[in-house]
Amino acid sequence: MEVWATEMAHPFHVHGASFRILSLDGDPRQPHLAGQKDTVLINKWAEVLVSFEQMADPAKPFSFHCHILEHEERRNDGQYVTT
């Protein structure tokens, strides 16, 4: 999955899953970013490998969002399901 940021950095967070950062802004991941994460600070874009730890169906979807409230108001959030 690729996640993009515009205008300023975004602390991107995902519920119900964790991910490994593959690259940030086109650069390989730095050693301190190794391991499973649920939040990443994105300056331009990130490539992440998502691991789903549990199922989410349409009746109870999980969410993803930026941790800056003004960005959530701009629809920098959403829901997803796994099957």
Sequence and secondary structure as in RCSB ss.txt:
>XXXX:A:sequence
MEVWATEMAHPFHVHGASFRILSLDGDPRQPHLAGQKDTVLINKWAEVLVSFEQMADPAKPFSFHCHILEHEERR
NDGQYVTT
>XXXX:A:secstr
 EEE  SS EEEEESSEEEEEEEETTEE  GGG S BSEEEESSEEEEEEEE S B TTS EEEEESSHHHHHTT
 EEEE B 
